[in-house]
Amino acid sequence: MPFFSADDPLLRNADFRRYWFSSILTSFGAQISTLAIPLCSALLLHATPGQMGIIIACQAIPYALFALPAGVWLDRHRKLPILLASRVLQGLLLASIPLGWWLGLLSMPWLYTTTFLFASCGVLSGAAEQIYLNLMVGRQQLVEAQSKFATTESVTRLVAPGLAGLLVQWLTAPVAVLFDAVTFMVSAWSLRKTKVVEPAPVPSEKHPLRDIASGFAFIWHEPLLRTLAWGAALWHVFMFGYSALLILLATRELGMTPGMLGAAQMLGGLGVFVSAVLVKRLNRRYGAGKTFLVGTCGTVASFVLTPAIPAALFGNPIYSAVAYGMMVFLFDCAVMLFFIPFMALRLQATPDEYSGRVISTMRFLTGVTGPVGALAAGYLGDQYGIRTGMVCMAVGGVALAAALLMSRPLRSVAPDQP
């Protein structure tokens, strides 16, 4: 079946089309902020590696604090109102960054606070999105839906980073963040028109702590979920550490301008597009478990190779920028091959009544571990240099990939049926 066939049951679903459009808007805006906010820190506020580590940690700490109670709350409430409220609040938080800059008040503590609150909203909205999508399309069409999102995300990755680089270079990073704030508002307006009939949440007389405990117990007694949990938790340690130092490597070690960074990040869109093409084929031939392992190894390869890029490859810094772009391509392709099978496997192994708790428990585990990697990488970057900090993250990633490759629950997942 062609990817955008008129006979595609997903495309005939008006609610899915609205949800998809909303997702495109937030994805487009997020690609801009992913570049613009770190550049606010690195170029406007002259952040140190340690401060960049704190920024990245602030993205993960809310998951450690709020993910578990959020899972219980989601299992007891309808998801659409939560999605709408979260996106509006996230748009307002993003708008506070350019406001603070124009008032002369923007500082690293301001960015820490905004990042923390923005991620706190994401704790609820991210889990609610996954459950709501499952209600909308069903478990059997989940990978198909995710691959469509990956395809359109690849287009936004081709356009948005280049636009972000131009906005930052011509109009400053805060203006680029304001553009992202607008996309969140429009996304909420579009999403409110969906008409998915959510089943009434099952009433629970249990104390929330008992529901949280039952979520942990369910994951622990399901071998596949248990493997996904510890694998993703450790992967986030090294990914957050890698991310904390990446922009500093590009701007301070490789001497890349915002425009060059935007152009390099555009190659990530090609990576996401390639992953969208590959993910269904790999799932059908080898199974989602082995596809997840391919994604894990690909991301770890980027952890290893990126800090090895010299300041002037072949005597020319332009070649170094090209090599950086190739690493962005590799990472973005691999990270989608990591996350799409991960989300599908997690939902397929979880009954509906546990969905909120299992998703949020998994997100809690990454929230606990992610800040460790970001803060450790920031400390190592301050003490021993940016490249050394990234190499330490790469060594841990290699050990994790080796452990996951030996995991029987992942290797035994059967291929998808055509």
KOLFILO-877147 format. One record per residue (C-alpha): residue number from 1; residue in three letters; x, y, z. Coordinates in steps of 0.001 Angstrom, whole numbers, plus 500000, padded with zeros to 6 digits. Example, Ala and Ser with C-alpha at 12.3 -4.5 7.8 and 13.67 -1.06 7.14 Angstrom:
<nodes>
+-----+------+--------+--------+--------+
: pos : code :     px :     py :     pz :
+-----+------+--------+--------+--------+
:   1 :  ALA : 512300 : 495500 : 507800 :
:   2 :  SER : 513670 : 498940 : 507140 :
+-----+------+--------+--------+--------+
</nodes>
This chain:
<nodes>
+-----+------+--------+--------+--------+
: pos : code :     px :     py :     pz :
+-----+------+--------+--------+--------+
:   1 :  MET : 500000 : 500000 : 500000 :
:   2 :  PRO : 501465 : 503431 : 499085 :
:   3 :  PHE : 502436 : 505495 : 502095 :
:   4 :  PHE : 499841 : 508220 : 501381 :
:   5 :  SER : 497218 : 506106 : 499594 :
:   6 :  ALA : 493644 : 507406 : 499572 :
:   7 :  ASP : 492629 : 503912 : 500714 :
:   8 :  ASP : 494760 : 504180 : 503838 :
:   9 :  PRO : 492363 : 503705 : 506804 :
:  10 :  LEU : 494405 : 506108 : 508922 :
:  11 :  LEU : 494137 : 508898 : 506374 :
:  12 :  ARG : 490381 : 508370 : 506102 :
:  13 :  ASN : 490148 : 509061 : 509836 :
:  14 :  ALA : 489469 : 512807 : 510278 :
:  15 :  ASP : 490540 : 512704 : 513923 :
:  16 :  PHE : 493857 : 511109 : 512990 :
:  17 :  ARG : 494441 : 513812 : 510356 :
:  18 :  ARG : 493835 : 516545 : 512960 :
:  19 :  TYR : 496075 : 514781 : 515452 :
:  20 :  TRP : 498756 : 514385 : 512782 :
:  21 :  PHE : 498570 : 518073 : 511841 :
:  22 :  SER : 498856 : 519026 : 515506 :
:  23 :  SER : 501873 : 516740 : 515847 :
:  24 :  ILE : 503516 : 518308 : 512793 :
:  25 :  LEU : 503161 : 521783 : 514286 :
:  26 :  THR : 504692 : 520852 : 517636 :
:  27 :  SER : 507432 : 518854 : 515905 :
:  28 :  PHE : 508286 : 521809 : 513666 :
:  29 :  GLY : 508423 : 524186 : 516596 :
:  30 :  ALA : 510376 : 521734 : 518758 :
:  31 :  GLN : 513077 : 521425 : 516102 :
:  32 :  ILE : 513526 : 525193 : 516247 :
:  33 :  SER : 513709 : 525342 : 520050 :
:  34 :  THR : 516037 : 522328 : 520188 :
:  35 :  LEU : 518624 : 524527 : 518495 :
:  36 :  ALA : 517551 : 527975 : 519712 :
:  37 :  ILE : 517388 : 527369 : 523489 :
:  38 :  PRO : 520886 : 525832 : 523775 :
:  39 :  LEU : 522179 : 528701 : 521635 :
:  40 :  CYS : 520523 : 531175 : 524028 :
:  41 :  SER : 522579 : 529521 : 526761 :
:  42 :  ALA : 525851 : 529105 : 524877 :
:  43 :  LEU : 526005 : 532336 : 522861 :
:  44 :  LEU : 523890 : 534923 : 524700 :
:  45 :  LEU : 524489 : 533847 : 528313 :
:  46 :  HIS : 527935 : 532215 : 527797 :
:  47 :  ALA : 527015 : 529044 : 529689 :
:  48 :  THR : 529721 : 526716 : 531017 :
:  49 :  PRO : 529627 : 522922 : 530405 :
:  50 :  GLY : 528291 : 522510 : 533956 :
:  51 :  GLN : 525474 : 524989 : 533312 :
:  52 :  MET : 524592 : 523223 : 530060 :
:  53 :  GLY : 524429 : 519999 : 532053 :
:  54 :  ILE : 521963 : 521635 : 534457 :
:  55 :  ILE : 519777 : 522796 : 531534 :
:  56 :  ILE : 519616 : 519247 : 530162 :
:  57 :  ALA : 519011 : 517840 : 533656 :
:  58 :  CYS : 516069 : 520221 : 534090 :
:  59 :  GLN : 514465 : 518522 : 531103 :
:  60 :  ALA : 514531 : 515156 : 532878 :
:  61 :  ILE : 514084 : 515903 : 536594 :
:  62 :  PRO : 510280 : 516458 : 536283 :
:  63 :  TYR : 509945 : 512866 : 535083 :
:  64 :  ALA : 511589 : 511668 : 538288 :
:  65 :  LEU : 509322 : 513857 : 540406 :
:  66 :  PHE : 505967 : 513639 : 538647 :
:  67 :  ALA : 505860 : 510688 : 536238 :
:  68 :  LEU : 504575 : 508119 : 538747 :
:  69 :  PRO : 501657 : 510164 : 540133 :
:  70 :  ALA : 500942 : 511364 : 536590 :
:  71 :  GLY : 500483 : 507760 : 535444 :
:  72 :  VAL : 497913 : 507075 : 538135 :
:  73 :  TRP : 496150 : 510357 : 537360 :
:  74 :  LEU : 496020 : 509592 : 533627 :
:  75 :  ASP : 494459 : 506195 : 534287 :
:  76 :  ARG : 491677 : 508009 : 536219 :
:  77 :  HIS : 491010 : 510966 : 533857 :
:  78 :  ARG : 490275 : 511660 : 530203 :
:  79 :  LYS : 493306 : 512478 : 528088 :
:  80 :  LEU : 492233 : 515227 : 525650 :
:  81 :  PRO : 491685 : 518005 : 528243 :
:  82 :  ILE : 495109 : 517222 : 529680 :
:  83 :  LEU : 496690 : 517494 : 526228 :
:  84 :  LEU : 495046 : 520836 : 525476 :
:  85 :  ALA : 495926 : 522449 : 528806 :
:  86 :  SER : 499523 : 521224 : 528626 :
:  87 :  ARG : 500164 : 522571 : 525149 :
:  88 :  VAL : 498736 : 525995 : 525941 :
:  89 :  LEU : 500868 : 526256 : 529073 :
:  90 :  GLN : 503958 : 525084 : 527183 :
:  91 :  GLY : 503383 : 527799 : 524588 :
:  92 :  LEU : 503172 : 530453 : 527308 :
:  93 :  LEU : 506357 : 529182 : 528957 :
:  94 :  LEU : 508261 : 529374 : 525671 :
:  95 :  ALA : 506967 : 532902 : 525105 :
:  96 :  SER : 508479 : 533920 : 528458 :
:  97 :  ILE : 512015 : 533440 : 527072 :
:  98 :  PRO : 511890 : 536206 : 524447 :
:  99 :  LEU : 509935 : 538344 : 526926 :
: 100 :  GLY : 512719 : 537965 : 529484 :
: 101 :  TRP : 515356 : 538785 : 526847 :
: 102 :  TRP : 513594 : 541943 : 525678 :
: 103 :  LEU : 513173 : 543089 : 529306 :
: 104 :  GLY : 516838 : 542454 : 530012 :
: 105 :  LEU : 516014 : 539819 : 532641 :
: 106 :  LEU : 516954 : 536590 : 530854 :
: 107 :  SER : 519482 : 534555 : 532825 :
: 108 :  MET : 520514 : 530952 : 533328 :
: 109 :  PRO : 518184 : 530572 : 536365 :
: 110 :  TRP : 515344 : 531872 : 534143 :
: 111 :  LEU : 516135 : 529172 : 531569 :
: 112 :  TYR : 516453 : 526525 : 534293 :
: 113 :  THR : 512993 : 527415 : 535623 :
: 114 :  THR : 511342 : 527627 : 532214 :
: 115 :  THR : 512888 : 524339 : 531097 :
: 116 :  PHE : 511796 : 522601 : 534294 :
: 117 :  LEU : 508183 : 523816 : 534048 :
: 118 :  PHE : 508015 : 523069 : 530304 :
: 119 :  ALA : 509225 : 519509 : 530922 :
: 120 :  SER : 506765 : 519150 : 533818 :
: 121 :  CYS : 503916 : 519799 : 531385 :
: 122 :  GLY : 505510 : 517286 : 529040 :
: 123 :  VAL : 505336 : 514591 : 531717 :
: 124 :  LEU : 501545 : 514654 : 531442 :
: 125 :  SER : 501125 : 515543 : 527793 :
: 126 :  GLY : 503679 : 513054 : 526455 :
: 127 :  ALA : 502087 : 510064 : 528175 :
: 128 :  ALA : 498573 : 511311 : 527350 :
: 129 :  GLU : 499516 : 511628 : 523664 :
: 130 :  GLN : 500643 : 508007 : 523486 :
: 131 :  ILE : 497489 : 506701 : 525173 :
: 132 :  TYR : 495234 : 508962 : 523102 :
: 133 :  LEU : 496878 : 507822 : 519859 :
: 134 :  ASN : 496396 : 504202 : 520868 :
: 135 :  LEU : 492685 : 504888 : 521493 :
: 136 :  MET : 492430 : 506605 : 518132 :
: 137 :  VAL : 494126 : 504064 : 515835 :
: 138 :  GLY : 494280 : 500812 : 517822 :
: 139 :  ARG : 497281 : 498670 : 518681 :
: 140 :  GLN : 497571 : 497009 : 515264 :
: 141 :  GLN : 498013 : 500328 : 513440 :
: 142 :  LEU : 500319 : 501900 : 516002 :
: 143 :  VAL : 503610 : 501258 : 514170 :
: 144 :  GLU : 502016 : 502445 : 510902 :
: 145 :  ALA : 500882 : 505656 : 512600 :
: 146 :  GLN : 504292 : 506196 : 514202 :
: 147 :  SER : 506043 : 505680 : 510863 :
: 148 :  LYS : 503816 : 508363 : 509320 :
: 149 :  PHE : 504793 : 510718 : 512125 :
: 150 :  ALA : 508436 : 509858 : 511492 :
: 151 :  THR : 508064 : 510676 : 507782 :
: 152 :  THR : 506566 : 514095 : 508396 :
: 153 :  GLU : 509044 : 514728 : 511194 :
: 154 :  SER : 511792 : 514124 : 508660 :
: 155 :  VAL : 510337 : 516925 : 506548 :
: 156 :  THR : 510243 : 519286 : 509525 :
: 157 :  ARG : 513818 : 518297 : 510328 :
: 158 :  LEU : 514812 : 519264 : 506797 :
: 159 :  VAL : 513174 : 522693 : 507041 :
: 160 :  ALA : 513034 : 523743 : 510704 :
: 161 :  PRO : 516747 : 523628 : 511695 :
: 162 :  GLY : 517734 : 525706 : 508667 :
: 163 :  LEU : 515005 : 528211 : 509523 :
: 164 :  ALA : 516117 : 528149 : 513156 :
: 165 :  GLY : 519719 : 528841 : 512168 :
: 166 :  LEU : 518637 : 531798 : 510044 :
: 167 :  LEU : 516317 : 533155 : 512743 :
: 168 :  VAL : 519063 : 532902 : 515363 :
: 169 :  GLN : 521699 : 534447 : 513113 :
: 170 :  TRP : 519498 : 537271 : 511810 :
: 171 :  LEU : 516988 : 537934 : 514605 :
: 172 :  THR : 518548 : 536278 : 517719 :
: 173 :  ALA : 517691 : 533013 : 519435 :
: 174 :  PRO : 514784 : 534393 : 521548 :
: 175 :  VAL : 512867 : 535278 : 518365 :
: 176 :  ALA : 513240 : 531683 : 517189 :
: 177 :  VAL : 511820 : 530457 : 520519 :
: 178 :  LEU : 508829 : 532787 : 520108 :
: 179 :  PHE : 508059 : 531082 : 516797 :
: 180 :  ASP : 507918 : 527765 : 518664 :
: 181 :  ALA : 505511 : 529243 : 521235 :
: 182 :  VAL : 503092 : 530115 : 518432 :
: 183 :  THR : 503162 : 526548 : 517041 :
: 184 :  PHE : 502108 : 525137 : 520433 :
: 185 :  MET : 499115 : 527479 : 520579 :
: 186 :  VAL : 497974 : 526615 : 517042 :
: 187 :  SER : 498512 : 522918 : 517772 :
: 188 :  ALA : 496182 : 523097 : 520786 :
: 189 :  TRP : 493546 : 524877 : 518706 :
: 190 :  SER : 493670 : 522115 : 516077 :
: 191 :  LEU : 493682 : 519258 : 518576 :
: 192 :  ARG : 490557 : 520485 : 520382 :
: 193 :  LYS : 488458 : 519536 : 517329 :
: 194 :  THR : 489154 : 515805 : 517578 :
: 195 :  LYS : 486126 : 513713 : 518485 :
: 196 :  VAL : 487606 : 510442 : 519730 :
: 197 :  VAL : 485217 : 508853 : 522227 :
: 198 :  GLU : 487330 : 508084 : 525249 :
: 199 :  PRO : 486010 : 505308 : 527468 :
: 200 :  ALA : 485134 : 506464 : 530940 :
: 201 :  PRO : 488130 : 505953 : 533255 :
: 202 :  VAL : 487748 : 502949 : 535508 :
: 203 :  PRO : 487002 : 504181 : 539049 :
: 204 :  SER : 489572 : 503115 : 541589 :
: 205 :  GLU : 489230 : 502897 : 545330 :
: 206 :  LYS : 492910 : 502115 : 545726 :
: 207 :  HIS : 495316 : 504562 : 547283 :
: 208 :  PRO : 497489 : 506108 : 544514 :
: 209 :  LEU : 500618 : 504593 : 546072 :
: 210 :  ARG : 499122 : 501128 : 545624 :
: 211 :  ASP : 498431 : 501884 : 541958 :
: 212 :  ILE : 502025 : 503090 : 541547 :
: 213 :  ALA : 503303 : 499909 : 543175 :
: 214 :  SER : 501122 : 497767 : 540904 :
: 215 :  GLY : 502628 : 499510 : 537862 :
: 216 :  PHE : 506148 : 498656 : 539016 :
: 217 :  ALA : 505104 : 495104 : 539785 :
: 218 :  PHE : 503536 : 494609 : 536361 :
: 219 :  ILE : 506734 : 495769 : 534615 :
: 220 :  TRP : 508931 : 493648 : 536861 :
: 221 :  HIS : 506995 : 490449 : 536153 :
: 222 :  GLU : 506860 : 490984 : 532369 :
: 223 :  PRO : 510334 : 490066 : 530961 :
: 224 :  LEU : 510049 : 492222 : 527839 :
: 225 :  LEU : 508882 : 495299 : 529755 :
: 226 :  ARG : 511557 : 494750 : 532389 :
: 227 :  THR : 514257 : 494662 : 529705 :
: 228 :  LEU : 512889 : 497736 : 527973 :
: 229 :  ALA : 512792 : 499555 : 531322 :
: 230 :  TRP : 516406 : 499035 : 532359 :
: 231 :  GLY : 517661 : 499394 : 528792 :
: 232 :  ALA : 515926 : 502717 : 528191 :
: 233 :  ALA : 516841 : 504001 : 531658 :
: 234 :  LEU : 520561 : 503439 : 531100 :
: 235 :  TRP : 520406 : 504643 : 527493 :
: 236 :  HIS : 519036 : 507972 : 528728 :
: 237 :  VAL : 522019 : 508393 : 531057 :
: 238 :  PHE : 524408 : 508416 : 528096 :
: 239 :  MET : 522085 : 510217 : 525693 :
: 240 :  PHE : 521486 : 513105 : 528118 :
: 241 :  GLY : 525213 : 513346 : 528811 :
: 242 :  TYR : 525952 : 513401 : 525079 :
: 243 :  SER : 523269 : 516040 : 524464 :
: 244 :  ALA : 524514 : 518274 : 527296 :
: 245 :  LEU : 527863 : 518795 : 525564 :
: 246 :  LEU : 526903 : 518531 : 521890 :
: 247 :  ILE : 526186 : 522216 : 521183 :
: 248 :  LEU : 529320 : 523256 : 523073 :
: 249 :  LEU : 531375 : 520853 : 520965 :
: 250 :  ALA : 529918 : 522340 : 517793 :
: 251 :  THR : 530270 : 526013 : 518726 :
: 252 :  ARG : 533466 : 526021 : 520806 :
: 253 :  GLU : 535490 : 523061 : 519546 :
: 254 :  LEU : 534436 : 523022 : 515890 :
: 255 :  GLY : 533742 : 526777 : 515559 :
: 256 :  MET : 530334 : 526358 : 513881 :
: 257 :  THR : 528051 : 529385 : 513505 :
: 258 :  PRO : 524266 : 529193 : 514126 :
: 259 :  GLY : 523709 : 529050 : 510367 :
: 260 :  MET : 526155 : 526165 : 509975 :
: 261 :  LEU : 524533 : 524369 : 512906 :
: 262 :  GLY : 521113 : 524782 : 511342 :
: 263 :  ALA : 522349 : 523391 : 508042 :
: 264 :  ALA : 524008 : 520430 : 509794 :
: 265 :  GLN : 520863 : 519723 : 511822 :
: 266 :  MET : 518851 : 519588 : 508597 :
: 267 :  LEU : 520635 : 516342 : 507790 :
: 268 :  GLY : 518804 : 514916 : 510790 :
: 269 :  GLY : 515633 : 515234 : 508740 :
: 270 :  LEU : 517104 : 512909 : 506147 :
: 271 :  GLY : 517958 : 510506 : 508958 :
: 272 :  VAL : 514387 : 510533 : 510254 :
: 273 :  PHE : 513073 : 509998 : 506714 :
: 274 :  VAL : 515356 : 506997 : 506228 :
: 275 :  SER : 514206 : 505568 : 509569 :
: 276 :  ALA : 510543 : 505952 : 508535 :
: 277 :  VAL : 511262 : 503894 : 505435 :
: 278 :  LEU : 513298 : 501307 : 507312 :
: 279 :  VAL : 511263 : 500769 : 510465 :
: 280 :  LYS : 508330 : 498854 : 508936 :
: 281 :  ARG : 510632 : 496727 : 506781 :
: 282 :  LEU : 512872 : 495873 : 509706 :
: 283 :  ASN : 509873 : 495081 : 511932 :
: 284 :  ARG : 508357 : 492769 : 509328 :
: 285 :  ARG : 511598 : 490963 : 508592 :
: 286 :  TYR : 513293 : 490820 : 511990 :
: 287 :  GLY : 510742 : 491950 : 514597 :
: 288 :  ALA : 510468 : 495093 : 516699 :
: 289 :  GLY : 512927 : 493768 : 519286 :
: 290 :  LYS : 515788 : 493454 : 516813 :
: 291 :  THR : 514840 : 496812 : 515250 :
: 292 :  PHE : 515141 : 498366 : 518712 :
: 293 :  LEU : 518623 : 496857 : 518989 :
: 294 :  VAL : 519618 : 498323 : 515618 :
: 295 :  GLY : 518521 : 501747 : 516845 :
: 296 :  THR : 520451 : 501318 : 520092 :
: 297 :  CYS : 523674 : 500413 : 518292 :
: 298 :  GLY : 523246 : 503286 : 515823 :
: 299 :  THR : 522873 : 505895 : 518557 :
: 300 :  VAL : 525869 : 504495 : 520421 :
: 301 :  ALA : 527922 : 504710 : 517218 :
: 302 :  SER : 527170 : 508436 : 517065 :
: 303 :  PHE : 528190 : 508787 : 520742 :
: 304 :  VAL : 531556 : 507224 : 519838 :
: 305 :  LEU : 532261 : 509047 : 516566 :
: 306 :  THR : 531083 : 512608 : 517288 :
: 307 :  PRO : 533754 : 513575 : 519878 :
: 308 :  ALA : 536405 : 512187 : 517499 :
: 309 :  ILE : 535696 : 514914 : 514900 :
: 310 :  PRO : 538772 : 517208 : 514776 :
: 311 :  ALA : 538511 : 521005 : 514693 :
: 312 :  ALA : 539846 : 521053 : 511124 :
: 313 :  LEU : 539241 : 517721 : 509379 :
: 314 :  PHE : 541703 : 517373 : 506482 :
: 315 :  GLY : 542921 : 520838 : 507442 :
: 316 :  ASN : 539553 : 522489 : 506776 :
: 317 :  PRO : 536868 : 523331 : 509383 :
: 318 :  ILE : 534173 : 523011 : 506708 :
: 319 :  TYR : 534886 : 519283 : 506483 :
: 320 :  SER : 534507 : 519092 : 510264 :
: 321 :  ALA : 531067 : 520715 : 509971 :
: 322 :  VAL : 530129 : 518170 : 507279 :
: 323 :  ALA : 531285 : 515327 : 509531 :
: 324 :  TYR : 529184 : 516783 : 512366 :
: 325 :  GLY : 526174 : 516816 : 510040 :
: 326 :  MET : 526783 : 513159 : 509166 :
: 327 :  MET : 526733 : 512310 : 512869 :
: 328 :  VAL : 523425 : 514189 : 513238 :
: 329 :  PHE : 522078 : 512089 : 510337 :
: 330 :  LEU : 523233 : 508860 : 511996 :
: 331 :  PHE : 521870 : 509755 : 515429 :
: 332 :  ASP : 518456 : 510937 : 514210 :
: 333 :  CYS : 517974 : 507886 : 512016 :
: 334 :  ALA : 518987 : 505539 : 514826 :
: 335 :  VAL : 517023 : 507295 : 517557 :
: 336 :  MET : 513767 : 506792 : 515615 :
: 337 :  LEU : 514635 : 503109 : 515139 :
: 338 :  PHE : 515066 : 503060 : 518925 :
: 339 :  PHE : 511891 : 504879 : 519956 :
: 340 :  ILE : 509266 : 503649 : 517460 :
: 341 :  PRO : 509772 : 499937 : 518283 :
: 342 :  PHE : 510195 : 500824 : 521968 :
: 343 :  MET : 506776 : 502513 : 522151 :
: 344 :  ALA : 505093 : 499796 : 520097 :
: 345 :  LEU : 506562 : 496979 : 522200 :
: 346 :  ARG : 505628 : 498746 : 525410 :
: 347 :  LEU : 501990 : 499232 : 524418 :
: 348 :  GLN : 501605 : 495765 : 522912 :
: 349 :  ALA : 502775 : 494198 : 526174 :
: 350 :  THR : 500486 : 496343 : 528343 :
: 351 :  PRO : 496711 : 495959 : 528873 :
: 352 :  ASP : 494648 : 499154 : 528569 :
: 353 :  GLU : 493955 : 499449 : 532286 :
: 354 :  TYR : 497712 : 499637 : 532981 :
: 355 :  SER : 498673 : 501926 : 530065 :
: 356 :  GLY : 499026 : 505152 : 532025 :
: 357 :  ARG : 500964 : 503544 : 534864 :
: 358 :  VAL : 503341 : 501580 : 532636 :
: 359 :  ILE : 504108 : 504541 : 530360 :
: 360 :  SER : 504637 : 506886 : 533279 :
: 361 :  THR : 506719 : 504367 : 535230 :
: 362 :  MET : 509000 : 504002 : 532203 :
: 363 :  ARG : 509229 : 507770 : 531903 :
: 364 :  PHE : 509991 : 507992 : 535629 :
: 365 :  LEU : 512951 : 505656 : 535199 :
: 366 :  THR : 514380 : 507839 : 532421 :
: 367 :  GLY : 513683 : 510922 : 534541 :
: 368 :  VAL : 515710 : 509460 : 537389 :
: 369 :  THR : 518648 : 508440 : 535229 :
: 370 :  GLY : 518752 : 511232 : 532628 :
: 371 :  PRO : 519862 : 514023 : 535009 :
: 372 :  VAL : 522676 : 511792 : 536275 :
: 373 :  GLY : 524142 : 511629 : 532774 :
: 374 :  ALA : 523646 : 515332 : 532065 :
: 375 :  LEU : 525187 : 516500 : 535350 :
: 376 :  ALA : 528039 : 513990 : 535139 :
: 377 :  ALA : 528867 : 515054 : 531587 :
: 378 :  GLY : 528734 : 518714 : 532608 :
: 379 :  TYR : 531097 : 518065 : 535514 :
: 380 :  LEU : 533506 : 516077 : 533335 :
: 381 :  GLY : 533356 : 518806 : 530688 :
: 382 :  ASP : 534226 : 521459 : 533262 :
: 383 :  GLN : 537071 : 519436 : 534791 :
: 384 :  TYR : 538605 : 517601 : 531847 :
: 385 :  GLY : 537215 : 519130 : 528667 :
: 386 :  ILE : 534170 : 518765 : 526440 :
: 387 :  ARG : 535548 : 515895 : 524373 :
: 388 :  THR : 536571 : 513888 : 527421 :
: 389 :  GLY : 533081 : 514207 : 528872 :
: 390 :  MET : 531557 : 512943 : 525625 :
: 391 :  VAL : 534018 : 510040 : 525403 :
: 392 :  CYS : 532987 : 508891 : 528892 :
: 393 :  MET : 529344 : 508835 : 527754 :
: 394 :  ALA : 530359 : 506848 : 524667 :
: 395 :  VAL : 532152 : 504195 : 526731 :
: 396 :  GLY : 529035 : 503662 : 528842 :
: 397 :  GLY : 526901 : 503468 : 525692 :
: 398 :  VAL : 529079 : 500713 : 524217 :
: 399 :  ALA : 528735 : 498638 : 527393 :
: 400 :  LEU : 524951 : 499087 : 527356 :
: 401 :  ALA : 524635 : 498089 : 523690 :
: 402 :  ALA : 526630 : 494916 : 524365 :
: 403 :  ALA : 524345 : 494001 : 527287 :
: 404 :  LEU : 521153 : 494595 : 525276 :
: 405 :  LEU : 522421 : 492539 : 522340 :
: 406 :  MET : 522535 : 489540 : 524689 :
: 407 :  SER : 518943 : 490082 : 525877 :
: 408 :  ARG : 516710 : 487121 : 525015 :
: 409 :  PRO : 513333 : 488940 : 525460 :
: 410 :  LEU : 514266 : 491467 : 522752 :
: 411 :  ARG : 515791 : 488968 : 520339 :
: 412 :  SER : 512785 : 486639 : 520635 :
: 413 :  VAL : 510100 : 489151 : 519536 :
: 414 :  ALA : 508453 : 487732 : 516409 :
: 415 :  PRO : 508429 : 489777 : 513173 :
: 416 :  ASP : 505267 : 491709 : 512320 :
: 417 :  GLN : 502775 : 489953 : 510071 :
: 418 :  PRO : 502373 : 491573 : 506608 :
+-----+------+--------+--------+--------+
</nodes>
